[in-house]
Amino acid sequence: MKQAIKYSDEPLEARVINDFLPSPENLILKEKKRRVTLTLTEKSLDFFKGAAKKHGASYQAMIRRLIDYYVANQA
């Protein structure tokens, strides 16, 4: 095994970085949901189902997130 290299002549510069990440409790989305009936074209539904299967997700959640994203950007 090779001997470890010890660096002793390098300046040590360190600084404390505040924790900016949210707590795990704040990552859980507990938004109130409401069930609705929505009619989609076969082409759209096939697209979302295929994308969801490819990424191991729920197609309904993907559609919901897309609508939420649209709404957020319209405000």
PQR file with spaces between the fields and no chain letter, atoms N, CA, C, O and H, PARSE charges and radii, in Angstrom:
ATOM       1  N    MET     1       0.833   -1.182    0.000 -0.4000 1.5000
ATOM       2  CA   MET     1       0.000    0.000    0.000 -0.0000 2.0000
ATOM       3  C    MET     1       0.879    1.246    0.000  0.5500 1.7000
ATOM       4  O    MET     1       1.897    1.297    0.690 -0.5500 1.4000
ATOM       5  N    LYS     2       0.492    2.218   -0.752 -0.4000 1.5000
ATOM       6  CA   LYS     2       1.273    3.446   -0.827 -0.0000 2.0000
ATOM       7  C    LYS     2       1.090    4.273    0.434  0.5500 1.7000
ATOM       8  O    LYS     2       0.049    4.230    1.090 -0.5500 1.4000
ATOM       9  H    LYS     2      -0.335    2.177   -1.312  0.4000 1.0000
ATOM      10  N    GLN     3       2.123    5.017    0.747 -0.4000 1.5000
ATOM      11  CA   GLN     3       2.066    5.889    1.911 -0.0000 2.0000
ATOM      12  C    GLN     3       1.205    7.113    1.596  0.5500 1.7000
ATOM      13  O    GLN     3       1.309    7.673    0.504 -0.5500 1.4000
ATOM      14  H    GLN     3       2.968    5.052    0.214  0.4000 1.0000
ATOM      15  N    ALA     4       0.357    7.535    2.538 -0.4000 1.5000
ATOM      16  CA   ALA     4      -0.522    8.685    2.328 -0.0000 2.0000
ATOM      17  C    ALA     4       0.293    9.961    2.244  0.5500 1.7000
ATOM      18  O    ALA     4       1.285   10.113    2.957 -0.5500 1.4000
ATOM      19  H    ALA     4       0.272    7.081    3.424  0.4000 1.0000
ATOM      20  N    ILE     5      -0.110   10.870    1.392 -0.4000 1.5000
ATOM      21  CA   ILE     5       0.566   12.152    1.235 -0.0000 2.0000
ATOM      22  C    ILE     5      -0.016   13.123    2.243  0.5500 1.7000
ATOM      23  O    ILE     5      -1.235   13.257    2.347 -0.5500 1.4000
ATOM      24  H    ILE     5      -0.916   10.747    0.813  0.4000 1.0000
ATOM      25  N    LYS     6       0.840   13.797    2.982 -0.4000 1.5000
ATOM      26  CA   LYS     6       0.397   14.798    3.947 -0.0000 2.0000
ATOM      27  C    LYS     6       0.733   16.176    3.399  0.5500 1.7000
ATOM      28  O    LYS     6       1.894   16.479    3.121 -0.5500 1.4000
ATOM      29  H    LYS     6       1.831   13.688    2.897  0.4000 1.0000
ATOM      30  N    TYR     7      -0.280   17.001    3.248 -0.4000 1.5000
ATOM      31  CA   TYR     7      -0.085   18.359    2.779 -0.0000 2.0000
ATOM      32  C    TYR     7      -0.090   19.281    3.999  0.5500 1.7000
ATOM      33  O    TYR     7      -1.095   19.383    4.702 -0.5500 1.4000
ATOM      34  H    TYR     7      -1.223   16.756    3.475  0.4000 1.0000
ATOM      35  N    SER     8       1.023   19.941    4.244 -0.4000 1.5000
ATOM      36  CA   SER     8       1.089   20.789    5.437 -0.0000 2.0000
ATOM      37  C    SER     8       1.374   22.252    5.116  0.5500 1.7000
ATOM      38  O    SER     8       1.243   23.109    5.990 -0.5500 1.4000
ATOM      39  H    SER     8       1.840   19.858    3.673  0.4000 1.0000
ATOM      40  N    ASP     9       1.754   22.547    3.901 -0.4000 1.5000
ATOM      41  CA   ASP     9       2.114   23.921    3.562 -0.0000 2.0000
ATOM      42  C    ASP     9       1.000   24.680    2.836  0.5500 1.7000
ATOM      43  O    ASP     9       1.221   25.789    2.352 -0.5500 1.4000
ATOM      44  H    ASP     9       1.860   21.851    3.191  0.4000 1.0000
ATOM      45  N    GLU    10      -0.197   24.088    2.759 -0.4000 1.5000
ATOM      46  CA   GLU    10      -1.293   24.743    2.062 -0.0000 2.0000
ATOM      47  C    GLU    10      -2.109   25.581    3.044  0.5500 1.7000
ATOM      48  O    GLU    10      -2.350   25.151    4.172 -0.5500 1.4000
ATOM      49  H    GLU    10      -0.377   23.186    3.153  0.4000 1.0000
ATOM      50  N    PRO    11      -2.535   26.770    2.625 -0.5600 1.5000
ATOM      51  CA   PRO    11      -3.363   27.583    3.513  0.2800 2.0000
ATOM      52  C    PRO    11      -4.727   26.936    3.706  0.5500 1.7000
ATOM      53  O    PRO    11      -5.299   26.386    2.765 -0.5500 1.4000
ATOM      54  N    LEU    12      -5.236   27.003    4.903 -0.4000 1.5000
ATOM      55  CA   LEU    12      -6.539   26.437    5.217 -0.0000 2.0000
ATOM      56  C    LEU    12      -7.560   27.553    5.261  0.5500 1.7000
ATOM      57  O    LEU    12      -7.498   28.431    6.122 -0.5500 1.4000
ATOM      58  H    LEU    12      -4.771   27.450    5.668  0.4000 1.0000
ATOM      59  N    GLU    13      -8.498   27.518    4.334 -0.4000 1.5000
ATOM      60  CA   GLU    13      -9.564   28.506    4.297 -0.0000 2.0000
ATOM      61  C    GLU    13     -10.883   27.771    4.441  0.5500 1.7000
ATOM      62  O    GLU    13     -11.254   26.960    3.592 -0.5500 1.4000
ATOM      63  H    GLU    13      -8.548   26.805    3.634  0.4000 1.0000
ATOM      64  N    ALA    14     -11.578   28.062    5.512 -0.4000 1.5000
ATOM      65  CA   ALA    14     -12.865   27.410    5.749 -0.0000 2.0000
ATOM      66  C    ALA    14     -13.881   28.451    6.174  0.5500 1.7000
ATOM      67  O    ALA    14     -13.545   29.449    6.811 -0.5500 1.4000
ATOM      68  H    ALA    14     -11.276   28.721    6.201  0.4000 1.0000
ATOM      69  N    ARG    15     -15.111   28.203    5.813 -0.4000 1.5000
ATOM      70  CA   ARG    15     -16.175   29.088    6.253 -0.0000 2.0000
ATOM      71  C    ARG    15     -17.415   28.255    6.533  0.5500 1.7000
ATOM      72  O    ARG    15     -17.592   27.181    5.958 -0.5500 1.4000
ATOM      73  H    ARG    15     -15.383   27.392    5.295  0.4000 1.0000
ATOM      74  N    VAL    16     -18.257   28.742    7.401 -0.4000 1.5000
ATOM      75  CA   VAL    16     -19.476   28.046    7.767 -0.0000 2.0000
ATOM      76  C    VAL    16     -20.575   28.451    6.793  0.5500 1.7000
ATOM      77  O    VAL    16     -20.789   29.634    6.527 -0.5500 1.4000
ATOM      78  H    VAL    16     -18.113   29.614    7.869  0.4000 1.0000
ATOM      79  N    ILE    17     -21.256   27.458    6.276 -0.4000 1.5000
ATOM      80  CA   ILE    17     -22.375   27.701    5.374 -0.0000 2.0000
ATOM      81  C    ILE    17     -23.646   27.368    6.134  0.5500 1.7000
ATOM      82  O    ILE    17     -23.804   26.261    6.648 -0.5500 1.4000
ATOM      83  H    ILE    17     -21.083   26.497    6.493  0.4000 1.0000
ATOM      84  N    ASN    18     -24.549   28.334    6.201 -0.4000 1.5000
ATOM      85  CA   ASN    18     -25.815   28.105    6.889 -0.0000 2.0000
ATOM      86  C    ASN    18     -26.614   27.035    6.164  0.5500 1.7000
ATOM      87  O    ASN    18     -26.566   26.919    4.940 -0.5500 1.4000
ATOM      88  H    ASN    18     -24.421   29.233    5.784  0.4000 1.0000
ATOM      89  N    ASP    19     -27.349   26.256    6.948 -0.4000 1.5000
ATOM      90  CA   ASP    19     -28.194   25.215    6.383 -0.0000 2.0000
ATOM      91  C    ASP    19     -29.358   25.874    5.665  0.5500 1.7000
ATOM      92  O    ASP    19     -30.217   26.484    6.302 -0.5500 1.4000
ATOM      93  H    ASP    19     -27.388   26.351    7.943  0.4000 1.0000
ATOM      94  N    PHE    20     -29.393   25.757    4.353 -0.4000 1.5000
ATOM      95  CA   PHE    20     -30.437   26.396    3.564 -0.0000 2.0000
ATOM      96  C    PHE    20     -31.481   25.406    3.053  0.5500 1.7000
ATOM      97  O    PHE    20     -32.449   25.806    2.408 -0.5500 1.4000
ATOM      98  H    PHE    20     -28.695   25.262    3.836  0.4000 1.0000
ATOM      99  N    LEU    21     -31.294   24.133    3.333 -0.4000 1.5000
ATOM     100  CA   LEU    21     -32.230   23.129    2.844 -0.0000 2.0000
ATOM     101  C    LEU    21     -33.449   23.036    3.756  0.5500 1.7000
ATOM     102  O    LEU    21     -33.316   23.167    4.973 -0.5500 1.4000
ATOM     103  H    LEU    21     -30.507   23.808    3.858  0.4000 1.0000
ATOM     104  N    PRO    22     -34.632   22.813    3.191 -0.5600 1.5000
ATOM     105  CA   PRO    22     -35.823   22.676    4.028  0.2800 2.0000
ATOM     106  C    PRO    22     -35.799   21.356    4.788  0.5500 1.7000
ATOM     107  O    PRO    22     -35.142   20.401    4.374 -0.5500 1.4000
ATOM     108  N    SER    23     -36.514   21.315    5.888 -0.4000 1.5000
ATOM     109  CA   SER    23     -36.588   20.076    6.662 -0.0000 2.0000
ATOM     110  C    SER    23     -37.426   19.062    5.880  0.5500 1.7000
ATOM     111  O    SER    23     -38.214   19.450    5.016 -0.5500 1.4000
ATOM     112  H    SER    23     -37.048   22.091    6.224  0.4000 1.0000
ATOM     113  N    PRO    24     -37.266   17.779    6.170 -0.5600 1.5000
ATOM     114  CA   PRO    24     -38.053   16.772    5.455  0.2800 2.0000
ATOM     115  C    PRO    24     -39.560   16.997    5.577  0.5500 1.7000
ATOM     116  O    PRO    24     -40.307   16.707    4.643 -0.5500 1.4000
ATOM     117  N    GLU    25     -40.006   17.509    6.716 -0.4000 1.5000
ATOM     118  CA   GLU    25     -41.436   17.773    6.903 -0.0000 2.0000
ATOM     119  C    GLU    25     -41.949   18.802    5.895  0.5500 1.7000
ATOM     120  O    GLU    25     -43.105   18.748    5.476 -0.5500 1.4000
ATOM     121  H    GLU    25     -39.399   17.745    7.475  0.4000 1.0000
ATOM     122  N    ASN    26     -41.079   19.738    5.511 -0.4000 1.5000
ATOM     123  CA   ASN    26     -41.477   20.770    4.558 -0.0000 2.0000
ATOM     124  C    ASN    26     -41.429   20.295    3.109  0.5500 1.7000
ATOM     125  O    ASN    26     -41.886   21.000    2.209 -0.5500 1.4000
ATOM     126  H    ASN    26     -40.140   19.781    5.852  0.4000 1.0000
ATOM     127  N    LEU    27     -40.887   19.119    2.883 -0.4000 1.5000
ATOM     128  CA   LEU    27     -40.829   18.583    1.523 -0.0000 2.0000
ATOM     129  C    LEU    27     -42.082   17.782    1.168  0.5500 1.7000
ATOM     130  O    LEU    27     -42.325   17.491   -0.003 -0.5500 1.4000
ATOM     131  H    LEU    27     -40.516   18.546    3.614  0.4000 1.0000
ATOM     132  N    ILE    28     -42.860   17.434    2.161 -0.4000 1.5000
ATOM     133  CA   ILE    28     -44.067   16.650    1.924 -0.0000 2.0000
ATOM     134  C    ILE    28     -45.188   17.584    1.505  0.5500 1.7000
ATOM     135  O    ILE    28     -45.575   18.482    2.253 -0.5500 1.4000
ATOM     136  H    ILE    28     -42.663   17.670    3.113  0.4000 1.0000
ATOM     137  N    LEU    29     -45.702   17.367    0.314 -0.4000 1.5000
ATOM     138  CA   LEU    29     -46.772   18.217   -0.195 -0.0000 2.0000
ATOM     139  C    LEU    29     -48.112   17.695    0.323  0.5500 1.7000
ATOM     140  O    LEU    29     -48.561   16.613   -0.056 -0.5500 1.4000
ATOM     141  H    LEU    29     -45.388   16.637   -0.293  0.4000 1.0000
ATOM     142  N    LYS    30     -48.728   18.469    1.177 -0.4000 1.5000
ATOM     143  CA   LYS    30     -50.023   18.087    1.735 -0.0000 2.0000
ATOM     144  C    LYS    30     -51.098   19.034    1.238  0.5500 1.7000
ATOM     145  O    LYS    30     -51.879   19.577    2.020 -0.5500 1.4000
ATOM     146  H    LYS    30     -48.363   19.348    1.485  0.4000 1.0000
ATOM     147  N    GLU    31     -51.124   19.223   -0.054 -0.4000 1.5000
ATOM     148  CA   GLU    31     -52.116   20.113   -0.624 -0.0000 2.0000
ATOM     149  C    GLU    31     -53.459   19.405   -0.688  0.5500 1.7000
ATOM     150  O    GLU    31     -53.542   18.205   -0.948 -0.5500 1.4000
ATOM     151  H    GLU    31     -50.489   18.782   -0.689  0.4000 1.0000
ATOM     152  N    LYS    32     -54.485   20.165   -0.451 -0.4000 1.5000
ATOM     153  CA   LYS    32     -55.830   19.624   -0.535 -0.0000 2.0000
ATOM     154  C    LYS    32     -56.133   19.315   -1.996  0.5500 1.7000
ATOM     155  O    LYS    32     -55.885   20.138   -2.877 -0.5500 1.4000
ATOM     156  H    LYS    32     -54.418   21.140   -0.241  0.4000 1.0000
ATOM     157  N    LYS    33     -56.662   18.143   -2.243 -0.4000 1.5000
ATOM     158  CA   LYS    33     -56.984   17.727   -3.600 -0.0000 2.0000
ATOM     159  C    LYS    33     -58.490   17.527   -3.717  0.5500 1.7000
ATOM     160  O    LYS    33     -59.177   17.228   -2.740 -0.5500 1.4000
ATOM     161  H    LYS    33     -56.864   17.474   -1.527  0.4000 1.0000
ATOM     162  N    ARG    34     -58.972   17.698   -4.914 -0.4000 1.5000
ATOM     163  CA   ARG    34     -60.389   17.539   -5.175 -0.0000 2.0000
ATOM     164  C    ARG    34     -60.553   16.717   -6.441  0.5500 1.7000
ATOM     165  O    ARG    34     -59.920   16.999   -7.458 -0.5500 1.4000
ATOM     166  H    ARG    34     -58.414   17.941   -5.707  0.4000 1.0000
ATOM     167  N    ARG    35     -61.386   15.720   -6.378 -0.4000 1.5000
ATOM     168  CA   ARG    35     -61.591   14.820   -7.509 -0.0000 2.0000
ATOM     169  C    ARG    35     -62.487   15.484   -8.555  0.5500 1.7000
ATOM     170  O    ARG    35     -63.541   16.032   -8.232 -0.5500 1.4000
ATOM     171  H    ARG    35     -61.900   15.491   -5.551  0.4000 1.0000
ATOM     172  N    VAL    36     -62.052   15.424   -9.802 -0.4000 1.5000
ATOM     173  CA   VAL    36     -62.836   15.956  -10.914 -0.0000 2.0000
ATOM     174  C    VAL    36     -62.822   14.933  -12.052  0.5500 1.7000
ATOM     175  O    VAL    36     -61.983   14.034  -12.093 -0.5500 1.4000
ATOM     176  H    VAL    36     -61.195   14.979  -10.064  0.4000 1.0000
ATOM     177  N    THR    37     -63.755   15.093  -12.952 -0.4000 1.5000
ATOM     178  CA   THR    37     -63.780   14.267  -14.151 -0.0000 2.0000
ATOM     179  C    THR    37     -63.236   15.111  -15.294  0.5500 1.7000
ATOM     180  O    THR    37     -63.685   16.235  -15.517 -0.5500 1.4000
ATOM     181  H    THR    37     -64.437   15.824  -12.918  0.4000 1.0000
ATOM     182  N    LEU    38     -62.275   14.563  -16.008 -0.4000 1.5000
ATOM     183  CA   LEU    38     -61.640   15.288  -17.095 -0.0000 2.0000
ATOM     184  C    LEU    38     -61.578   14.365  -18.304  0.5500 1.7000
ATOM     185  O    LEU    38     -61.105   13.233  -18.204 -0.5500 1.4000
ATOM     186  H    LEU    38     -61.910   13.650  -15.827  0.4000 1.0000
ATOM     187  N    THR    39     -62.044   14.837  -19.418 -0.4000 1.5000
ATOM     188  CA   THR    39     -62.002   14.049  -20.647 -0.0000 2.0000
ATOM     189  C    THR    39     -60.821   14.525  -21.488  0.5500 1.7000
ATOM     190  O    THR    39     -60.711   15.703  -21.829 -0.5500 1.4000
ATOM     191  H    THR    39     -62.429   15.757  -19.500  0.4000 1.0000
ATOM     192  N    LEU    40     -59.938   13.576  -21.814 -0.4000 1.5000
ATOM     193  CA   LEU    40     -58.753   13.875  -22.611 -0.0000 2.0000
ATOM     194  C    LEU    40     -58.838   13.139  -23.941  0.5500 1.7000
ATOM     195  O    LEU    40     -59.553   12.145  -24.070 -0.5500 1.4000
ATOM     196  H    LEU    40     -60.027   12.619  -21.538  0.4000 1.0000
ATOM     197  N    THR    41     -58.112   13.630  -24.907 -0.4000 1.5000
ATOM     198  CA   THR    41     -58.014   12.901  -26.174 -0.0000 2.0000
ATOM     199  C    THR    41     -57.167   11.659  -25.952  0.5500 1.7000
ATOM     200  O    THR    41     -56.331   11.623  -25.049 -0.5500 1.4000
ATOM     201  H    THR    41     -57.531   14.437  -24.801  0.4000 1.0000
ATOM     202  N    GLU    42     -57.382   10.650  -26.770 -0.4000 1.5000
ATOM     203  CA   GLU    42     -56.588    9.424  -26.655 -0.0000 2.0000
ATOM     204  C    GLU    42     -55.110    9.708  -26.830  0.5500 1.7000
ATOM     205  O    GLU    42     -54.268    9.118  -26.152 -0.5500 1.4000
ATOM     206  H    GLU    42     -58.062   10.679  -27.503  0.4000 1.0000
ATOM     207  N    LYS    43     -54.800   10.619  -27.746 -0.4000 1.5000
ATOM     208  CA   LYS    43     -53.405   10.971  -28.014 -0.0000 2.0000
ATOM     209  C    LYS    43     -52.743   11.534  -26.751  0.5500 1.7000
ATOM     210  O    LYS    43     -51.622   11.151  -26.417 -0.5500 1.4000
ATOM     211  H    LYS    43     -55.484   11.098  -28.297  0.4000 1.0000
ATOM     212  N    SER    44     -53.426   12.434  -26.056 -0.4000 1.5000
ATOM     213  CA   SER    44     -52.878   13.027  -24.834 -0.0000 2.0000
ATOM     214  C    SER    44     -52.737   11.991  -23.731  0.5500 1.7000
ATOM     215  O    SER    44     -51.714   11.923  -23.050 -0.5500 1.4000
ATOM     216  H    SER    44     -54.337   12.745  -26.327  0.4000 1.0000
ATOM     217  N    LEU    45     -53.773   11.191  -23.566 -0.4000 1.5000
ATOM     218  CA   LEU    45     -53.738   10.172  -22.513 -0.0000 2.0000
ATOM     219  C    LEU    45     -52.628    9.153  -22.769  0.5500 1.7000
ATOM     220  O    LEU    45     -51.914    8.769  -21.843 -0.5500 1.4000
ATOM     221  H    LEU    45     -54.604   11.246  -24.119  0.4000 1.0000
ATOM     222  N    ASP    46     -52.481    8.718  -24.012 -0.4000 1.5000
ATOM     223  CA   ASP    46     -51.409    7.773  -24.364 -0.0000 2.0000
ATOM     224  C    ASP    46     -50.038    8.383  -24.086  0.5500 1.7000
ATOM     225  O    ASP    46     -49.132    7.698  -23.612 -0.5500 1.4000
ATOM     226  H    ASP    46     -53.060    9.031  -24.765  0.4000 1.0000
ATOM     227  N    PHE    47     -49.891    9.675  -24.382 -0.4000 1.5000
ATOM     228  CA   PHE    47     -48.624   10.352  -24.116 -0.0000 2.0000
ATOM     229  C    PHE    47     -48.292   10.321  -22.633  0.5500 1.7000
ATOM     230  O    PHE    47     -47.188    9.932  -22.254 -0.5500 1.4000
ATOM     231  H    PHE    47     -50.628   10.232  -24.766  0.4000 1.0000
ATOM     232  N    PHE    48     -49.239   10.730  -21.787 -0.4000 1.5000
ATOM     233  CA   PHE    48     -48.978   10.791  -20.345 -0.0000 2.0000
ATOM     234  C    PHE    48     -48.772    9.404  -19.752  0.5500 1.7000
ATOM     235  O    PHE    48     -47.913    9.226  -18.889 -0.5500 1.4000
ATOM     236  H    PHE    48     -50.136   11.046  -22.095  0.4000 1.0000
ATOM     237  N    LYS    49     -49.540    8.427  -20.196 -0.4000 1.5000
ATOM     238  CA   LYS    49     -49.363    7.068  -19.686 -0.0000 2.0000
ATOM     239  C    LYS    49     -47.992    6.516  -20.084  0.5500 1.7000
ATOM     240  O    LYS    49     -47.323    5.863  -19.283 -0.5500 1.4000
ATOM     241  H    LYS    49     -50.239    8.572  -20.896  0.4000 1.0000
ATOM     242  N    GLY    50     -47.580    6.783  -21.321 -0.4000 1.5000
ATOM     243  CA   GLY    50     -46.266    6.316  -21.774 -0.0000 2.0000
ATOM     244  C    GLY    50     -45.129    6.980  -21.018  0.5500 1.7000
ATOM     245  O    GLY    50     -44.170    6.318  -20.620 -0.5500 1.4000
ATOM     246  H    GLY    50     -48.123    7.314  -21.972  0.4000 1.0000
ATOM     247  N    ALA    51     -45.236    8.300  -20.819 -0.4000 1.5000
ATOM     248  CA   ALA    51     -44.202    9.025  -20.084 -0.0000 2.0000
ATOM     249  C    ALA    51     -44.151    8.576  -18.629  0.5500 1.7000
ATOM     250  O    ALA    51     -43.072    8.446  -18.052 -0.5500 1.4000
ATOM     251  H    ALA    51     -46.015    8.838  -21.142  0.4000 1.0000
ATOM     252  N    ALA    52     -45.312    8.339  -18.042 -0.4000 1.5000
ATOM     253  CA   ALA    52     -45.368    7.901  -16.644 -0.0000 2.0000
ATOM     254  C    ALA    52     -44.734    6.519  -16.494  0.5500 1.7000
ATOM     255  O    ALA    52     -43.986    6.276  -15.547 -0.5500 1.4000
ATOM     256  H    ALA    52     -46.189    8.444  -18.511  0.4000 1.0000
ATOM     257  N    LYS    53     -45.029    5.632  -17.412 -0.4000 1.5000
ATOM     258  CA   LYS    53     -44.454    4.286  -17.355 -0.0000 2.0000
ATOM     259  C    LYS    53     -42.935    4.347  -17.511  0.5500 1.7000
ATOM     260  O    LYS    53     -42.208    3.643  -16.812 -0.5500 1.4000
ATOM     261  H    LYS    53     -45.636    5.830  -18.182  0.4000 1.0000
ATOM     262  N    LYS    54     -42.469    5.174  -18.411 -0.4000 1.5000
ATOM     263  CA   LYS    54     -41.029    5.323  -18.665 -0.0000 2.0000
ATOM     264  C    LYS    54     -40.291    5.813  -17.421  0.5500 1.7000
ATOM     265  O    LYS    54     -39.164    5.392  -17.160 -0.5500 1.4000
ATOM     266  H    LYS    54     -43.060    5.746  -18.979  0.4000 1.0000
ATOM     267  N    HIS    55     -40.928    6.703  -16.654 -0.4000 1.5000
ATOM     268  CA   HIS    55     -40.281    7.303  -15.489 -0.0000 2.0000
ATOM     269  C    HIS    55     -40.746    6.704  -14.163  0.5500 1.7000
ATOM     270  O    HIS    55     -40.344    7.176  -13.100 -0.5500 1.4000
ATOM     271  H    HIS    55     -41.843    7.044  -16.867  0.4000 1.0000
ATOM     272  N    GLY    56     -41.580    5.681  -14.214 -0.4000 1.5000
ATOM     273  CA   GLY    56     -42.054    5.037  -12.993 -0.0000 2.0000
ATOM     274  C    GLY    56     -42.901    5.965  -12.137  0.5500 1.7000
ATOM     275  O    GLY    56     -42.759    5.994  -10.915 -0.5500 1.4000
ATOM     276  H    GLY    56     -41.906    5.298  -15.078  0.4000 1.0000
ATOM     277  N    ALA    57     -43.776    6.717  -12.774 -0.4000 1.5000
ATOM     278  CA   ALA    57     -44.595    7.689  -12.062 -0.0000 2.0000
ATOM     279  C    ALA    57     -46.071    7.439  -12.360  0.5500 1.7000
ATOM     280  O    ALA    57     -46.419    6.535  -13.120 -0.5500 1.4000
ATOM     281  H    ALA    57     -43.892    6.693  -13.767  0.4000 1.0000
ATOM     282  N    SER    58     -46.909    8.233  -11.764 -0.4000 1.5000
ATOM     283  CA   SER    58     -48.342    8.170  -12.002 -0.0000 2.0000
ATOM     284  C    SER    58     -48.708    9.185  -13.083  0.5500 1.7000
ATOM     285  O    SER    58     -48.319   10.350  -13.002 -0.5500 1.4000
ATOM     286  H    SER    58     -46.626    8.967  -11.147  0.4000 1.0000
ATOM     287  N    TYR    59     -49.456    8.742  -14.091 -0.4000 1.5000
ATOM     288  CA   TYR    59     -49.826    9.678  -15.158 -0.0000 2.0000
ATOM     289  C    TYR    59     -50.765   10.757  -14.621  0.5500 1.7000
ATOM     290  O    TYR    59     -50.736   11.896  -15.085 -0.5500 1.4000
ATOM     291  H    TYR    59     -49.772    7.795  -14.156  0.4000 1.0000
ATOM     292  N    GLN    60     -51.594   10.397  -13.645 -0.4000 1.5000
ATOM     293  CA   GLN    60     -52.502   11.390  -13.062 -0.0000 2.0000
ATOM     294  C    GLN    60     -51.718   12.463  -12.309  0.5500 1.7000
ATOM     295  O    GLN    60     -52.056   13.645  -12.375 -0.5500 1.4000
ATOM     296  H    GLN    60     -51.617    9.471  -13.268  0.4000 1.0000
ATOM     297  N    ALA    61     -50.684   12.054  -11.601 -0.4000 1.5000
ATOM     298  CA   ALA    61     -49.850   13.026  -10.881 -0.0000 2.0000
ATOM     299  C    ALA    61     -49.113   13.925  -11.874  0.5500 1.7000
ATOM     300  O    ALA    61     -48.943   15.118  -11.620 -0.5500 1.4000
ATOM     301  H    ALA    61     -50.410   11.093  -11.547  0.4000 1.0000
ATOM     302  N    MET    62     -48.677   13.363  -13.002 -0.4000 1.5000
ATOM     303  CA   MET    62     -47.996   14.176  -14.010 -0.0000 2.0000
ATOM     304  C    MET    62     -48.933   15.236  -14.579  0.5500 1.7000
ATOM     305  O    MET    62     -48.541   16.390  -14.755 -0.5500 1.4000
ATOM     306  H    MET    62     -48.816   12.394  -13.208  0.4000 1.0000
ATOM     307  N    ILE    63     -50.159   14.846  -14.861 -0.4000 1.5000
ATOM     308  CA   ILE    63     -51.133   15.806  -15.388 -0.0000 2.0000
ATOM     309  C    ILE    63     -51.432   16.874  -14.342  0.5500 1.7000
ATOM     310  O    ILE    63     -51.522   18.059  -14.661 -0.5500 1.4000
ATOM     311  H    ILE    63     -50.478   13.909  -14.718  0.4000 1.0000
ATOM     312  N    ARG    64     -51.585   16.443  -13.081 -0.4000 1.5000
ATOM     313  CA   ARG    64     -51.856   17.386  -11.990 -0.0000 2.0000
ATOM     314  C    ARG    64     -50.715   18.383  -11.842  0.5500 1.7000
ATOM     315  O    ARG    64     -50.960   19.577  -11.670 -0.5500 1.4000
ATOM     316  H    ARG    64     -51.512   15.481  -12.821  0.4000 1.0000
ATOM     317  N    ARG    65     -49.470   17.913  -11.906 -0.4000 1.5000
ATOM     318  CA   ARG    65     -48.319   18.808  -11.786 -0.0000 2.0000
ATOM     319  C    ARG    65     -48.226   19.772  -12.967  0.5500 1.7000
ATOM     320  O    ARG    65     -47.849   20.932  -12.799 -0.5500 1.4000
ATOM     321  H    ARG    65     -49.271   16.943  -12.046  0.4000 1.0000
ATOM     322  N    LEU    66     -48.566   19.294  -14.149 -0.4000 1.5000
ATOM     323  CA   LEU    66     -48.555   20.154  -15.321 -0.0000 2.0000
ATOM     324  C    LEU    66     -49.568   21.290  -15.159  0.5500 1.7000
ATOM     325  O    LEU    66     -49.266   22.446  -15.456 -0.5500 1.4000
ATOM     326  H    LEU    66     -48.872   18.352  -14.286  0.4000 1.0000
ATOM     327  N    ILE    67     -50.754   20.959  -14.694 -0.4000 1.5000
ATOM     328  CA   ILE    67     -51.781   21.982  -14.473 -0.0000 2.0000
ATOM     329  C    ILE    67     -51.345   22.939  -13.372  0.5500 1.7000
ATOM     330  O    ILE    67     -51.517   24.151  -13.502 -0.5500 1.4000
ATOM     331  H    ILE    67     -51.000   20.020  -14.453  0.4000 1.0000
ATOM     332  N    ASP    68     -50.776   22.402  -12.280 -0.4000 1.5000
ATOM     333  CA   ASP    68     -50.283   23.259  -11.189 -0.0000 2.0000
ATOM     334  C    ASP    68     -49.196   24.200  -11.683  0.5500 1.7000
ATOM     335  O    ASP    68     -49.174   25.371  -11.305 -0.5500 1.4000
ATOM     336  H    ASP    68     -50.636   21.418  -12.175  0.4000 1.0000
ATOM     337  N    TYR    69     -48.297   23.704  -12.523 -0.4000 1.5000
ATOM     338  CA   TYR    69     -47.225   24.530  -13.078 -0.0000 2.0000
ATOM     339  C    TYR    69     -47.809   25.645  -13.934  0.5500 1.7000
ATOM     340  O    TYR    69     -47.372   26.793  -13.848 -0.5500 1.4000
ATOM     341  H    TYR    69     -48.315   22.752  -12.830  0.4000 1.0000
ATOM     342  N    TYR    70     -48.786   25.313  -14.749 -0.4000 1.5000
ATOM     343  CA   TYR    70     -49.440   26.307  -15.603 -0.0000 2.0000
ATOM     344  C    TYR    70     -50.078   27.397  -14.751  0.5500 1.7000
ATOM     345  O    TYR    70     -49.903   28.586  -15.020 -0.5500 1.4000
ATOM     346  H    TYR    70     -49.141   24.381  -14.819  0.4000 1.0000
ATOM     347  N    VAL    71     -50.822   26.986  -13.715 -0.4000 1.5000
ATOM     348  CA   VAL    71     -51.504   27.933  -12.850 -0.0000 2.0000
ATOM     349  C    VAL    71     -50.492   28.848  -12.145  0.5500 1.7000
ATOM     350  O    VAL    71     -50.702   30.058  -12.066 -0.5500 1.4000
ATOM     351  H    VAL    71     -50.963   26.020  -13.496  0.4000 1.0000
ATOM     352  N    ALA    72     -49.403   28.275  -11.638 -0.4000 1.5000
ATOM     353  CA   ALA    72     -48.385   29.050  -10.933 -0.0000 2.0000
ATOM     354  C    ALA    72     -47.757   30.111  -11.834  0.5500 1.7000
ATOM     355  O    ALA    72     -47.398   31.192  -11.368 -0.5500 1.4000
ATOM     356  H    ALA    72     -49.232   27.292  -11.702  0.4000 1.0000
ATOM     357  N    ASN    73     -47.629   29.804  -13.106 -0.4000 1.5000
ATOM     358  CA   ASN    73     -47.006   30.747  -14.035 -0.0000 2.0000
ATOM     359  C    ASN    73     -47.986   31.751  -14.627  0.5500 1.7000
ATOM     360  O    ASN    73     -47.576   32.658  -15.352 -0.5500 1.4000
ATOM     361  H    ASN    73     -47.921   28.926  -13.484  0.4000 1.0000
ATOM     362  N    GLN    74     -49.247   31.607  -14.336 -0.4000 1.5000
ATOM     363  CA   GLN    74     -50.238   32.566  -14.804 -0.0000 2.0000
ATOM     364  C    GLN    74     -50.515   33.646  -13.756  0.5500 1.7000
ATOM     365  O    GLN    74     -51.059   34.704  -14.072 -0.5500 1.4000
ATOM     366  H    GLN    74     -49.580   30.870  -13.747  0.4000 1.0000
ATOM     367  N    ALA    75     -50.144   33.372  -12.530 -0.4000 1.5000
ATOM     368  CA   ALA    75     -50.432   34.328  -11.438 -0.0000 2.0000
ATOM     369  C    ALA    75     -49.530   35.535  -11.476  0.5500 1.7000
ATOM     370  O    ALA    75     -49.648   36.421  -10.630 -0.5500 1.4000
ATOM     371  H    ALA    75     -49.703   32.512  -12.273  0.4000 1.0000
